[in-house]
Amino acid sequence: MKRIREIFRKYFFAGLFSVIPIALSVFFILWFFRKIDALFSPVVYRILQLLLPGYERTPIPGTGFVLGIIAILLVGFLSKTFLISRFLDFIGTVLKKIPLAKSIYSTLKTLTEAFSPENMDSFREVVLVRYPRTDSYAVGFLTKKMLCGDDELIAVYVPTNNLYLGDVLFIKEEDMVRTRLSVEEGMRVVASGGTAAPDYIDGGGKKN
C-alpha cells in the first residue's frame, strides 16, 4: 500500500508541475485578450455605427483585441517620427512636473526603457557578485563600465524581487566572477529561483 501511495504521489506531482506552467500561460493569455478586447470593443461598435447606420450592437469576439493590437503598432510606428516623438516627449515633460505623476511616470519610463527589446543588449553579460554578504554570491547583469576618479567601476544590476526590481552595484572588475552564461540563461536562473542554474559554472573570467 505504501508503494502505491509513493507511485501515486510521484506521478501526481509530476503531472501537476507539468500542467501548471501551461495552465497559467493560457490563463494570462486569455486574461490579456479579454482585457484588451473589452477596452477597444466600444470603439469598434462606434465605428460600425458610423459606417452602418442602424447597426445594432452584436458582440464580435476578438475585434476589440485586433483593433488594440493595430493601435499599439500604429503608436509604435508613429513614435519613431519626429513630430510624434516630440509630442510624446512633451507629455513626458508635463507629467514630470506633476508631483504624484512624476514618481510614477519616471519609474515606469525607466523600467520600460531598460527592459524593452531594443535595449536588452544593455545587459552585456551575466556575472556573480558577493551580495548582500561577503560569504554569498548573487546573480547580476553587467550593464556598463564607468570611471570614478582614477578607478574604473563596473555597473552590475542585481535583481532582488523578480527581474524588474533590484539594486545597482558599482564594483571593481576584480570583485566579480564572469559566468560565461548567456543573458537569457541568467534570466532563467533568476526567474526559476535558482532551479535552472547549471550544475557547473566555469568562472574562468574571474580576474584577480
GUDO-936873 format. One line per 2 residues: number of its first residue (from 1); their letters; for each residue z, x, y of C-alpha. Coordinates in Angstrom, 3 decimals, padded with zeros to 6 digits, m for minus. Layout:
NUM) A) Z/X/Y | ...
//
This chain:
1) MK) 000.000/000.000/000.000 | 000.829/002.871/002.333
3) RI) m002.550/004.425/001.598 | m004.308/001.180/002.516
5) RE) m002.402/000.986/005.833 | m003.377/004.562/006.680
7) IF) m007.051/003.883/005.928 | m006.936/000.651/007.935
9) RK) m005.270/002.405/010.876 | m007.714/005.307/010.766
11) YF) m010.870/003.186/010.830 | m009.434/000.587/013.199
13) FA) m008.696/003.156/015.899 | m011.976/004.962/015.219
15) GL) m013.819/001.699/015.836 | m011.623/000.803/018.813
17) FS) m012.216/004.068/020.641 | m015.929/003.834/019.887
19) VI) m016.193/000.321/021.306 | m014.008/000.768/024.409
21) PI) m016.411/003.047/026.381 | m019.356/000.753/025.591
23) AL) m017.424/m002.428/026.402 | m016.076/m001.045/029.699
25) SV) m019.516/000.239/030.696 | m021.088/m003.165/030.032
27) FF) m018.221/m004.897/031.860 | m018.584/m002.800/035.026
29) IL) m022.385/m003.077/034.975 | m022.161/m006.873/034.723
31) WF) m019.426/m006.969/037.386 | m021.547/m004.883/039.748
33) FR) m024.612/m007.025/039.016 | m022.752/m010.273/039.723
35) KI) m021.172/m008.995/042.945 | m024.471/m007.775/044.381
37) DA) m026.267/m010.893/043.190 | m023.661/m013.187/044.772
39) LF) m023.780/m011.211/048.040 | m027.552/m011.451/048.521
41) SP) m028.324/m014.787/046.804 | m027.702/m016.788/050.027
43) VV) m030.263/m014.577/051.792 | m032.827/m015.310/049.070
45) YR) m032.077/m019.010/049.420 | m032.642/m018.936/053.192
47) IL) m035.907/m017.041/052.771 | m037.158/m019.579/050.218
49) QL) m036.178/m022.427/052.549 | m038.258/m020.881/055.319
51) LL) m041.241/m020.249/053.062 | m040.987/m023.507/051.113
53) PG) m039.834/m026.402/053.319 | m037.815/m028.903/051.339
55) YE) m036.800/m026.348/048.771 | m033.626/m027.403/047.003
57) RT) m031.136/m024.729/046.076 | m031.669/m023.761/042.467
59) PI) m029.789/m020.684/041.266 | m032.156/m017.959/040.094
61) PG) m030.003/m015.270/038.463 | m030.932/m011.751/039.468
63) TG) m032.866/m012.482/042.646 | m029.930/m011.517/044.863
65) FV) m029.425/m008.327/042.887 | m033.105/m007.376/043.204
67) LG) m033.015/m008.061/046.955 | m029.843/m005.984/047.259
69) II) m031.429/m003.011/045.497 | m034.541/m003.326/047.683
71) AI) m032.346/m003.467/050.806 | m030.413/m000.349/049.759
73) LL) m033.655/001.523/049.037 | m035.063/000.424/052.383
75) VG) m031.953/001.602/054.241 | m032.123/004.907/052.365
77) FL) m035.762/005.356/053.352 | m035.229/004.371/056.984
79) SK) m032.125/006.560/057.287 | m034.429/009.582/056.957
81) TF) m036.415/008.551/060.021 | m035.415/009.931/063.413
83) LI) m034.646/006.640/065.209 | m032.628/005.043/062.392
85) SR) m030.801/008.297/061.755 | m029.788/008.479/065.421
87) FL) m028.748/004.805/065.318 | m026.535/005.385/062.256
89) DF) m025.039/008.451/063.940 | m024.296/006.303/066.997
91) IG) m022.490/003.710/064.856 | m020.523/006.501/063.199
93) TV) m019.520/007.891/066.612 | m018.317/004.455/067.729
95) LK) m016.269/003.985/064.547 | m014.650/007.386/065.052
97) KI) m013.317/006.203/068.412 | m011.536/003.189/066.905
99) PL) m008.034/004.269/065.732 | m007.856/002.493/062.340
101) AK) m011.566/002.616/061.607 | m011.646/006.334/062.419
103) SI) m009.461/007.309/059.461 | m011.220/005.008/057.021
105) YS) m014.749/005.917/058.120 | m014.127/009.674/058.280
107) TL) m012.571/009.733/054.800 | m015.298/007.627/053.198
109) KT) m018.038/009.554/055.006 | m016.673/012.883/053.789
111) LT) m016.334/011.639/050.203 | m019.792/010.083/050.022
113) EA) m021.431/013.165/051.507 | m019.535/015.538/049.228
115) FS) m020.348/013.630/046.046 | m023.816/012.388/046.887
117) PE) m026.615/013.579/044.549 | m028.168/015.505/047.442
119) NM) m025.025/017.596/047.901 | m023.852/018.030/044.328
121) DS) m025.226/021.562/044.409 | m022.314/022.321/046.760
123) FR) m020.279/022.606/043.562 | m021.599/026.029/042.658
125) EV) m019.622/026.773/039.519 | m016.523/025.902/037.513
127) VL) m013.529/028.230/037.779 | m009.889/028.351/036.728
129) VR) m007.180/028.980/039.307 | m003.418/029.316/038.993
131) YP) m002.280/025.955/040.325 | 000.148/024.335/041.038
133) RT) 002.299/027.083/039.469 | 001.554/030.706/038.700
135) DS) 002.065/030.112/034.983 | m000.589/027.383/034.654
137) YA) m004.318/027.107/035.275 | m006.241/024.230/036.856
139) VG) m009.950/023.449/036.706 | m011.627/023.932/040.067
141) FL) m015.099/023.886/041.571 | m016.203/026.792/043.732
143) TK) m017.757/025.374/046.888 | m018.294/028.263/049.294
145) KM) m017.338/031.748/050.431 | m015.902/032.441/053.861
147) LC) m014.370/035.215/055.937 | m010.797/035.081/057.196
149) GD) m010.338/038.136/059.349 | m011.262/041.060/057.136
151) DE) m010.688/039.123/053.905 | m013.370/037.249/052.000
153) LI) m011.966/033.998/050.657 | m013.322/031.537/048.119
155) AV) m013.021/027.800/048.727 | m012.136/026.029/045.480
157) YV) m011.866/022.251/045.121 | m009.222/021.265/042.551
159) PT) m009.278/017.575/041.504 | m005.736/016.196/041.262
161) NN) m006.332/012.450/040.913 | m009.716/011.834/039.242
163) LY) m012.759/013.697/040.524 | m012.794/012.229/044.031
165) LG) m009.309/013.211/045.193 | m007.924/016.706/045.139
167) DV) m006.862/019.812/047.010 | m008.881/022.610/048.558
169) LF) m007.606/026.122/047.894 | m008.667/029.237/049.767
171) IK) m008.128/032.199/047.470 | m009.364/035.697/046.900
173) EE) m012.073/036.168/044.315 | m009.828/038.211/042.032
175) DM) m007.409/035.274/041.806 | m009.822/033.035/039.925
177) VR) m011.405/033.044/036.487 | m015.095/032.267/036.152
179) TR) m015.562/029.979/033.140 | m019.361/030.025/032.795
181) LS) m019.184/026.261/032.272 | m021.802/024.147/033.986
183) VE) m020.666/021.805/036.775 | m021.449/018.832/034.535
185) EG) m019.265/020.275/031.775 | m016.474/020.868/034.271
187) MR) m016.651/017.267/035.443 | m016.435/016.055/031.851
189) VV) m013.326/018.178/031.316 | m011.663/016.644/034.380
191) AS) m012.740/013.060/033.622 | m011.586/013.297/029.991
193) GG) m008.169/014.664/030.841 | m008.984/017.928/029.107
195) TA) m010.107/016.475/025.777 | m013.700/017.534/026.464
197) AP) m012.672/021.118/027.165 | m014.364/023.712/024.941
199) DY) m012.328/025.492/022.279 | m013.113/028.830/023.866
201) ID) m013.713/029.889/027.476 | m015.260/033.306/027.899
203) GG) m013.643/034.107/031.229 | m015.979/037.065/031.410
205) GK) m016.428/036.598/035.130 | m012.838/037.377/035.997
207) KN) m012.584/040.210/038.425 | m009.561/042.475/038.580
//
